Amino acid sequence: MTKPLKNKTAPISAKQSISEAFGIILRHNFEYMQSWAEAAYLGKDIEGVHQVRVAFRRMRSTMVLFRKAIPREITDPWSTEMRWIASEMGPARDLDVFIDEGLREMAGKIPLTEGEQKLMDLALKQQKEAYVRVRAMFDGERYKTFEKDFDLWLTNCGWFQADLSAPVRAKLNTSIRIYAAKVLNKRVTKVLQAGERKDQMSIDELHQLRIEGKKLRYATDFFSPMFGESGMAEFNSHLKSLQGLLGTMNDVSVMPGLIDGLLEGIKDVDTIKYAGAAIGWRAREYEEVRGELDARWTAFSNTAFPWLK
């Protein structure tokens, strides 16, 4: 079995151009994805699907973050394929989280033992079916064509071979450091603006804040080698803490819809009772977690931005 890579940080430096940094970040995350693909295919470790999806999100985010330098008509076809691949693994990931962080965390804590096992059996059955879909995606021609063509595109710096105007080509050859600082400023501003009303936010608005935070996190991960690892480490620590909380809240908020899918056609009273109790259990957790939002937001928003030093 291929040994999965652990380091998500691409080896970029301030000496590189925008074009060089773009290629290095994409190549690093592409190889990271490939190193986890076997684990995702086998389905024995839930980190497999998770890390493959993370790598695709990071590659799509790279294309968004470099959009001021590389026109979207060049990258959109790749982004479309990446979105499709990640979506094919979405049900498996949702069930992995539901089983591992939901049902197993609640096991033995709700006095409805028969319903507990029956709901677990339903979830495990659907999880198995979801991984059949994951394997079919990896085995299919669409994925194989993407992997081969994208590898070639990266090797040939395909974005630079496209029909670009002279100003765009000139910009691609300028310093990545100046460009990165502008991107980070833009992303942190979006997060701060999105979080201004955090105490009155709906679930959907909190989800959007989470998305903006994730985009910022990818940007800081990509560009951290240029702005001092210690300063970036502190900033990322507070951002990661905030993201973790928002992620837990999101997992809880999508649980009712996931359970609805599991219970489709099910009339067994024990299973339905336990499912209702499980939603209540997680709803209580949601309120507890949301109570920590103010403190984590304050710690994040008061942290210095290392790229401004």
N, C-alpha and C positions, 0 to 999 in steps of 0.2 A: 504493500500500500504506500502511495506517495506520502511523504512526510509534510504535513501542512506548514506553511510559513506562519510565523508569529508576529513579525515586525510589519506594522501597517504604514510606517513612515517612509516615504520615497526619498532617495538620496539626492535632493536638490541643493543648490547653493546660490548665493547672491551673484556669483560670476556668470551664471547661465542666462540665456535669453528666454523670453516668454515661450518661444517655440520649443526650445530644448526642455524647459521645465514641464511644459504641457505633455510632451512625449514621455518623459521620465515618470511622471506621476501616473499616467495611463498605463504604461508598461508594467510598473511595479504592482498596481492593483489588478491588472489582467493576470499576471503570474501568481499573485496572491489567490485570486479566484480559482485558477487552475489547480493550485496546490490543495484546495479544499473540495474540489469537485468530486473526487472519489468518495470522500466521507459523506458528502451530500447524497450521492448515488446509492451508497450502501444503506444509509439511514440508521446506522447503529449508534451514531453520536449526533445529537441534535445540533451541535455546533456546526456541523457540516453545512446544512441548508442555511443556517443563520449567517455564517461567514461568507458563503457564496453570495447571498443577497446583499450583505454589507458591501462586498467588493463591487457589485454592480451599482449600488447606490453611490458609492464613492466615485466610480467612473462617470456616472451621469452627472454628479455634482461637479466634477472637474470640468465637464463640457459647459455647464452653466456658469461656473466661476470664470472661465476664460472666454465667455461670449463677447466681451468687449474687444477681444483681439482676434477671435476666430469665429466667423459668421456661423449662425445656427444652421443654415442650409447645408453646411459641410458636416456638422456633427449630428443633426437630427435623425438621419437614417440609422445611425448606430444607437442613439438613445432610444429609438423606438424598439429596436431588437432587444436591448438590455431590459427595457421595461417589460416586454413580453416574457422574457426568460425569468425575471424575478417574480412576475405574476403567476407563472406556472408552479412556482415553489411556495407561493403565499399561503395556500390552505395547509400545507404541511407545517410551515412555521407557526401559523396560528394555533394549530392543534398541539404542536410541541410545547408552546408556551402555556396553553390551557392545561395540559396534562402535568407538565413538570412544575410550573409555578402556581398553578391553580389547584387542581384536584389533589396532587400529592402533598401540597402544603396544608390542605384542609383535612387530609385523611385522619380519621379518628377523632376529629374535633366537633363533628356534628352527629348527634345521636340518631342517625338514620342509616344504619350500616348496610342494610340490603339495597337501598337506593344508591348508596355510595358506590358499591361494586358494579351495579347495573349501569350507572352513568359512566364509570370508568371503562367498562367493556364497550359501550357505544363509542366513546372517544377513541379508544385504541383501534377499533374496527375502522373508523373513518380516517385515523392517522395512517393506517396501513394502506388504505385506498389512495390517500393523498400522495404517499411515496411511490405508488405505482405511476401516478401522473408525473412525478419528478423524474423517475427513470425513463419514462417514455419521452420526456422533453430532451434529456441528455442523449438518448439513442436516436432522436429524430434528425432529419436532414437539415431542418431550419437551424437548430443549434450548431450542428457540425459545420454548416456553411458559415455561420456567424464567426465561430471560433477561428476557422482557417482564414477568412477574409479580413477579420479585424487584426489578427496577428500580422498579416502582410501589410495592412494599412499602417500599423505602428512602425514596422520595420522600415518602410519606405517614406515615413513622415508624410503620409498622404494628404494631410491638411495643408502642407506647404507646396504640394504638387498641384493643388486645385487652382482654378482660374481666379487668382486674387488680384486686387488692384495694387498699384505701387505703394500707396500709403499703408495698406494692410500688411504687405510684406515688410515694409520698413518697421512697423510697430512690432511685428513678431520677432524682430532682431534686437529689440531694446531690452533693457534690464528687467528681469523678473522681480527684483526687490521692490522697485517703485510700483510696479503693477500690483504686487501682492499686498502692499500696504494700503492701496486704494480699495482693493477688494475686501480686505479685513475691516476697514472703516465702514464700508457700505453694509457689510453683513452684521456687524455689531450694532449699528444704528437701527437696522431692521428689527433685531431682537429686542432692543431697548424700547423701541416704539410699540412693538407688539405686546410687550409686557406692562405697559403703562396702566392698564385697567385690570391687572391680573386678579384682583379681589372680586371683580364683578363678571369675570369671564364665564361664558358657557363652556360646555364640554368641547364643542367644535372649535371655539376660539382658543382654548387651551391646547387643543391638538395642533392648531396653526402655529402657536407659539413654539411648540415642540419641534415642528418642521423647520421653522426659522432657526431655532437653536441647533438643530442637526446640521443645517447648511453651514452655520458658523463653525461648528465643531470640525467639520470636514476641512474647511478652509484653514483653520488653525493647525490641524494635523498636517496638511500639505505643506504649509509655509513655515512651520516652526523651526526648521534648521537654520533659517536666516535671521531669526530675531531673538536668539538667546534661549537655550533650552530651559534654564531655571525659571525665567519670567514666564515663558509660555506654559511651563509645567504647572505653575500656580494658577494661571488663568484657566487652563484646561481642567484643572482639578475642580474649580468652582463651577465651570460650565458643565462638566460631566455629572457633578452632583445634582445640579438643576435638571439636566436631561434625564437622569435616572428616575427622579421623582415624577417628572412629566410622563416618562415611559410607563411607569407603574400605573399611573392614573389612566393612561390610554388603554393599557391591557385590561383594566377593570371595566372601563366604559364599553369596550367591544364584546365583553363576555356574554351579555344577554343575547345578542345577535347570533353568536356562535352556538350557544345552548339551543336557541330556536332551531338551528339547523340540525343539531343532534337529535332533537325530540320530534322531528317531523315524522308523523305517522305513529309515534309512540303513545300508547294509552295506559301503560303500566303506572299505577298510582305511586308506588315506591320511588320509581325513577323521577317522576314529575315533582314529587314532594322534595326529594333531595336537590333537584336542580333549582327549585325555588329558594331553598335554604342556602345553597351555594351562592346564588346571586346576592342574597342578603348579607352573607358573610363578607363577600368581596366589596359590597357597597359600604359596609362599616370600615373596611380597610381604606377605601377611597377617601372617606372623610378624614381618617387619621392622617393619611399621607398629605392631603391637601392642606392640613393644618401646619405642615412644615414649609409650605411654599414661600411664605414671607421671609423666613430666615435664609433660605437658600437663595432667593432672589436678591436679597440685600447683600449677601456675601459675594455673589457674582457681579452685581452692578457696581460695587465699590472697588473691584479689582482693577489695578492699572493695566492699560493696554500696552503690551511689550513692544509692539511695532511702532509706537509713537516716541519711543526713547531715542 
